C-alpha cells in the first residue's frame, strides 16, 4: 500500500510500528530466511511472494520455512472450495513444483457445494477426499457438524491462535479476512464512518450512499455473526433500517468496492481485501478503509483446512496443512490475496492494522455454519 495510507483510528496504529509487530499473537518459531539451510528445491521466497508497490520493501517473513518442514511426498486428494480466483490452486502448483514426489488430485467447486459433496459421499460409504480446504469457516463448520472430519495434529494447530481454529481441532485457519467499510475519500472522511455498525441506519451522511452484496457468503457470515451476538429481532431491525436508509444492492463485494472508488456510492460493506485490490489496480482511486469495533461489522473470518475422517494419509494431510502455515505460504496469502496472516512474524500488506490491532467480536467461527436462520431472515426482509 502506498504512503498515502495513514490508517488512522480504526485503521489504527502508526504503520511505523508494524515492522516490529507480530501479525498475530501466538507462537513464533523458526528462523528468518537468511538463517535457513539451503533449500533442496529451486524455488525461493520470491516464487511465493507477489509483486507490485504494496509488496516492495517488505521484510523477510518470520515463522517456519518449508525447508525446515518434512518434504511432501505421495498423492493427496484435495477438495478445494472457492480458491480466490485460482490463487489457491497456484499455491498447490508451487508445492508440486517444490516437491517432485508430491501429487495433488484436485476437486474444485464452491465451498458449500464441496462440504455437502463430502457429506453425501460419506453417507454413501467413503469419500475420496483426504483434506477439505474451504474459503470460509462456515463450510468447514458444516462438515464438522456432519461428523465427517477428524482433528488435525497439534503441530498444525499450535501454529494458529485460538479463535482461528476449531475448538476441538477439526479445522485450522490458513488466511484471514476482516469485514470492513470501504469509503470514498472525496465524499466522506473517516470520522463520518460510525465505529458501531448499529449506528449506520441513523447516520445522515450514509443515507442513499451505502452498498452491500447480500447474496455473498461473506455477507451472510456477517449477518449470522450479528444474530449470534445480539438476536434475530435486533438483526432484522438493522437489516430493515439499512434498506429504509437506501442501501444499494450489488452482485459482489468487489463490484461494490469499485462503485465506491467511482463515486457511485460513498461506502460499502465488504471484506477488506476488495478495497485493497481496487487500490492496487487504481493507485489514485479515492478509496480507503475503516473498521467498526466489537460487533459483526468487525468480524474476522478465515479460509481453512480440515482432515476428512477415515483418510489413510493423515501424516501427509498434517504436513500439507503445516506447509500452508509456513513462511512462504503465509507470504503468498498476504501478498497475492491480500489476506491476513495466521502466524506471527508475517505482516499484512501496506500498513493494514494487524489482527490484534482490530477489535473483532467474540464469536465462535464454528457457529457461523448455522446459516438456515440467516437465510430465512434475509428472505423475510426481501434480500
N, C-alpha and C positions, 0 to 999 in steps of 0.2 A: 504494500500500500504506500502511496506517495506521502511526501512530507505534509501534504495538506490535511491529512487526518490528525485531528487533535485528540479524539476520543475522550472528551471531557465528560464529567458527571457519570452518566450510566455507561458511556464508552470507557470512562474510568481513568484509572491512574496514569500518571505520566508514562509515556511509552519508553522513556529512557530507563525506567526501572526494569523493563522487561528482560533486558539482556541477562540479568542475573536472577530472574524469577522463573521458577519452575512452572510449566504449563498446568500441572495438577499436583496437588499434594499427594504424596504417595511414595512408593518405593522406587528409588532410582538406583539402578545398578549399572555396571558395565563401564566402559571406557569411551571417551570421545574417539572419533575416527582416527585421529592421529596416533592413538596408542594401541590400535588393534594389530593383531597379527595379520600377515599378508593373506589376502583372500585367495581361495582356490579357484575363483572364477574371474572372468574378465570384467564383470560388472562392477561399477563403482557407485558411490553415493549419487553422482551426477546422473546416472541412468534412472534413478528412482525420483530424484528431485525435479520439480517443474522448472519453468523459466519465466522471464518477464520481470518488470520493475518491482513487483511485490516480493520476488524471491531473491533478488540481488542482495548481496552483502549479508545474507543470513549466516548466523554462526553454525558450526557443525553441531548436529543434534546429539543430545545425550542418550541415555538408555543403553540397551544391549544391541550390538551389531549382529546381523545374520551370521557373520563369520565366527561369532562366539556361540552359535547355536548348533544343534545337531543338523547334519545335512538332511534335506528332504529326499527320500527315496521310496519309490513304489507308486502305485496308482491310487488316486483319490477320486471318489465320486462326490462332486461339489454341486449342490443346488444353490444357485446364485440369484437372489431376488433383487430386483432394482439394478443397482450397479452404477449409478451416476453416469448414465450415457456411455457406458462401455469402459469407464475408468477402472473399475474394479477388475474387469477382465484383463485389462492391460497389466495390472499388477500380477495377476495369475500368470500371464505370459512371461513376465520378467522372472518370476520364480522358476518357471520351467526352463528358461534360458540359463539361470544360475545353476540349476541342479539338473544335469542331463538325464539322471535316472528317476526324475520325478515327472509324473504324467497325470494331468487333471482331466477327468471326464466331466465336462460342464453341462448342466441343465439350467437354462436361464428362462426366467419369466418374472411376472410381478411377485413381490414378496408374499402377499396374502395368498396368491394362487399357489405358490410353491409350498407354503405352510400347509394348505389344505391338501395338496397333492401328496405330501409325505404322510399326512394323517390317513388319507384314503389308502395309500399303499400299505401302511402298517396294518390297517384293518383287514386288508386282503392277504396278509402274510408278512412279508418283509419288504422294506423299502431299499432300493439300491443306494440311497443317499448315505454317505458317511458323515457329511457335515453340511449344515444349512447356514448360509451367510445371507442375512437379511438387511435391507436398507433401514429397517426401524425395529424398535423393541416390541412394537405391537404384534407383528407377525411372529417374532421369537416367542412372545408370551403365549400366543395361540398354540404353538407346537408344544410348549411346556405344559400348558393346561390340558392338552390331549394325552400327555404321558408318553410322548414319542422321543423324548430326549434323555440324556444321561449326563451327569455332572462332568465338567472339564477338570483336568488335573490342576492341583494347586499351583504348579509352576506357571500356569497360564493366568489363573485367577489373581494371583498375588501381584501381578503387574499393574492391575487397574483398581482405582479406589472404589470402595463400597459406594453404592448409588449408581455406578455404571456397570455393574454386573449383577446377575440374578442372585437372590439371597441364598439359594441352595446350589449355586454354581452351574446352573444349566446353560447360561449364556454369558458371554463377556463382550462388552463394547470394544470396538476397534477404532471408531471415529465418531466424533460428536457434532451435533448441530444445535445451535441455540435459536430459539424464537426471538425475533427482534422486530423493530419498527424501522422500516426504511422511510426516509422522508426527503422531500425536495428542499434543498437549502436555499433556493430562490424564493420559496413560498413560506417556509417555516424555519424557526430556529429550534434548537434542541429544547429550549425552555417551554416551547409550545406542546411538546410531547409529554403527556402525563406519565409519571412513573408507576401508576396504578392502572391496570387495564380496565378496571371498572369505571374509571373517570372518562373514558373515551366517548361514550354516548352523550355526555353532558358538556363536552368541550367544544365551544363555538368554532374555534379555528379548524376543527376537523369535520364540520358539517358538510356533507356532499363532497368530501375531499379524501376519503379513505377507500382503499381497495382490499379485497381478500379473495382467496381461491377456495371456496367451501367444499369442493369435491376432492381436494388434495388430502392425501393421507396425513401429512404434517398438520394440516388444519384440524382434522378430526382428532388427532392426538392432543392438540391444544384444547379443543372443546372437552375431550374426555378428562383431561387434567383439571379443567375448570369444574367439571361435575364432581370429581373426586375431592377437590379442595373445598368447595362450598357445597352446593347441592343442585339438583336438577332445576328447581324453580328459579334459583339465582342465575343459573346459566341460561335458561330460557329467557329470562328478563333481559340479560345482557345481549343475547343474540337479537331479540326483538328491538332493543334500544338501538343497536348498531344499524339494523335495517331501516328503522324510522329516521336515523341520522343520515340516511342517503348513501350508505356504503355500496360501492360498485363491485360487481362480481367479475372475476377473471378466471380463465381456464387453468392458469398455472401461476405459481408464485413468481416465477421468472418473468412472465408477462406483466404481472402486477408491479414488479420492481422496475422493469423498463418503463412502464407507464408513469411511475414516479419520476424517473430521470427525464422523461419527455415533458413533464409538467401537466400530463393528462389528469393526474390526481396528485395530491400533496403528500400522501403517506400510504403505507401498505403493511399489512401483517404478513410476514414471510420468514422463512429460515434465513439466518444471517448471510449465508454464502451466496444467495441470489443477488443481493445488492453488491457484494464484492465482485461477483462475476461481471456485473454491469460496470463497476469501477475499473476492472481490469481491461475490459474491451473499449470503454469510453472514458479515458482518464479525466476528461474535463466535464463529465456529466455532473449536474448539481444534485448529487445524492449522498446521503450519509446514513448512519445507523444510530438508533437509540435503543435502550433496553429498559423494560419495566423491572420491578423488583418484587420477589417473593410471591409471584402469582403465576397463573397459567401462561401469561404473556412472556414469562422469562424461562419457560421450560427448556431444559437441555436434554435432548433425546440422543439416541445412539444408533449407529449401524453396528451389528454384532454377529457373532458366530456361535453356533451350538453343535454339540455332537449328538448324532442320532443313535438312539438306543438300539443295541444289537449289532453295531458295526464291529468287524473284527480287525479294524485298523485304528484302534484308539490311540496308540502311540503316535502314529502319523498324523492323526487329527490334532492331537495336542501340539505336536511340533509345528504343524501348519498354523494353528492359532497363535502360537508363540511367535512365529515369523511375522504375522500381521501386527504384532506389538513390538517389533524390532525398531531400531533407529531408522533404518532405511524405509520400511513400510510406513511408519508414522510420518516421516518427512514426505513421503508420497502423498498420503491423505491430506496433509496440511498444505502442501504447495501446488498440488494438482486439483484437488477437490475443494480446497479452502475450508476443510473441516477442522474441528477442534481435535487436538491430540488426546490420546487416552493414557499416555505415560508422561511422567515428569521428564524434564530435560529437553523437550521439543516445544518450541514456541508456536503459537498461532501466527498467521501471516499478518504483516503490515500494521502492527500495533493494536490489533484486536485485544480487548481485555481477556486475560486468561479465565478459565472456567472458575477458578477460585476467587476471581475478582467480580464475577457476576453474582446475582442473587437469585438462583433458581429456587422454585418452590420445593417443599419437602414432599415429593411424590414418588412412590414406588413405581419405577418404569414398567415393571412386570404387570401392573394393574391396568396399563394403557391398552391391554388386549381386550378389555371389556367394552367392545365397540357397539354392540347391539343397542344399548340405551342411547348412545350418542347418535347413531344413525336415525333412530326413531325420533329423537329430539330435533335433528336437522330437518327431517321430513315434516315434522309438526310445524316448524316455523317457516317452511317453504324454501329451504336451501338444498 
